Amino acid sequence: MIVRAIAGKEQDQFLLVTRQDGNFVYLADGKHRKLTQPKRKNPKHVRATGKILTQEDLQSLTDPALRRLLRAYQESALQGGE
């Protein structure tokens, strides 16, 4: 799922939730937070966008592809898509 950070250093950035564990979600952006080392964040500090990636999309996703995906999502949100 793609989320928007509403608090912290990543505020207003779009990120991908790679997994959820207990009281935390793990987020990646492909640049500062790679898919192999996602950032742990409180779910209260993110807002869901409604965009969900399929399991097949996630299996073939790389860091550069994630950056392109999030950049395109950011641009569409700025144009009023969200």
N, C-alpha and C positions, 0 to 999 in steps of 0.2 A: 504494500500500500504506500502511496505517496502522501506525505504529510507536510505541513508547514509549521516550522518552529515559531512559537509565539513568545518564547523567553530564552534567555541565555545568549551566548556569543553568536549562535546561529539564527537569531531572531529574523523572521521574514524570509528565511531560506527554505527551499523545498528539499526534502530528504526522503530517502527510501527506508521504510521499516524492514529490516532484514529478519528480525525475529522478536518475539516477546517472551520474557522470562520473569515470572512473578510480578513484581511491581515496577518493572522497567521495560522499555522498548530499546532496541538497538538500531541505530540509524547510520546510514552511509550516504555520502555525496559523491564518491568516486574521485575526489581530489584530496581534501584534507582528511576525510574519513573513508578509507578504502573498504571494499566489501569484505576483505579478510579481517579487518580490525575496526568494526563499527563502534560508534560512540554510544554509551549507555545514557539514557535520559528518562526522566520521569514522564509518563504519558500525559500528565496534566499540562506539560509545557509544549505540547504539540497539538495541532488541529488537523483532523482528517480532511482530505480533499475529495474523497470519493473515488479516486483513480486507483484501481487494484490491478496489479500485474498477475498474469497467470503463472503457474508453476513452470511451464515451458519457457516463458520469458525470463524467469529468474535463473534457470539453469544455464542459459546461454549468455547471460548478462556479464559484461566486463566493466571495469572502472571507466574506460573511455566511453563506452556505450551508455553507461549510467549518467555520465556528465552531459552527454548530448540529449538524453531523454529529459533530464531535469531542466536543462537550459531551454528546451522547447516548451516544457510545461510552464516555466517561469515567464517566457515571452507571451504565451497564450493567456496567462493569468493577468499580465500587465495590460493586455488588450481587452480585458473584461471577460475572459473565458471562464474565470472561476467565480 
